[in-house]
């Protein structure tokens, strides 16, 4: 399958996005066009997981800045390790779309690495390190127990944060599988291998850090980003993205809803059972804002439980695609930021730092 046909296949999957309309690449303008162009160049294709944000241009830019500057940009942590961590987190969150996307890239990167440097001893050592890091990610490890040098910690936590955000948005807006509809089950594995081999060309190229920062204005570093201070590029990228999504939340998420979710995320310390958003008291929120509260809580805590009814209830207040994306992006990032904060701290003994109810859709 040629690169042209693979890109066409990815563009076709844009029509499979749920709940919102994606701006087609041929109609993209201004900030949306700039993000699309960077994504095509640095990721190899315009991923539906990026394009799904297109009705909210600043949130689209925030998504891409996080993705590029944490997972794609060169740094202290290599791309193979980042893709392995992304796969592990996506498995933990039962996000099949993201598992398939990251695993196909990871497999192809490993093939590329082995072909370029067939050193059995070096390969075994690298694989051992990656296994240790992915076990750390899946087991809910902490900053102090991460099996990496100190200079790699900001990029490691930033990768987890970004993937936690993307898992939620993928669960809400994308089909279950990254394989386009219409491909028979017998051809799924082969399709994913082809995708991975196509994408590895872009993944294996050098990617200068900071290129995406120009898409968003500089922003103050928030208090919960102190763990990233060892990496100026990560700090700058996430500060910009956080500011853009916070502004989106201020526009589209009622203040009592923002306060409610902040309070619930703060109460949950990572121990005990997963929180059930449907059991949370909404009495502090006016009746008119409760659909937004239910959507925000489910997005952050149980995205598999966001169904068409949840979205339609929110839309009855004549809220369009932009408001829907701004609310869900804000709630997704609020949860991801809390997770990153717990990774950078020492949570209670036996805590699980991945607060994501993992019921399959």
Buried (B, 14 or more C-beta within 10 A) or exposed (E): EEEEEBBEBBBEBBEBBEBBEBBEBEEBEEBBBBBBEBBBEBBBBBBBBBBBBBBBBBBBBBBBBBBBBBBBBEBBBBBBBBBBBBBBBBBBBBBBBBBBBBBBBBBBBBBBBEEEEEEEEEBEEBBEBBEBBBEBBBEBBBBEEBBBEEEBBBBBBBBBBBBBBBBBBBBBBBBEBBBBEEBEEEEBEEBBBBBBBBBBEBBBEEBEBBBBBEBBEEBEBEEBBEBBEBBEBBBBBBBBBBBBBBBBBEBBBBEBBBEBBEEBBEEBEBEEEBBEBEEBEBEEBEEEBBBBBBBBBBBBBBBBBBEEEBBEBBBEEEBEBBBBBBBBBBBBBBBBBBBBBBBBEEBEEEBBBBBBBBEEE
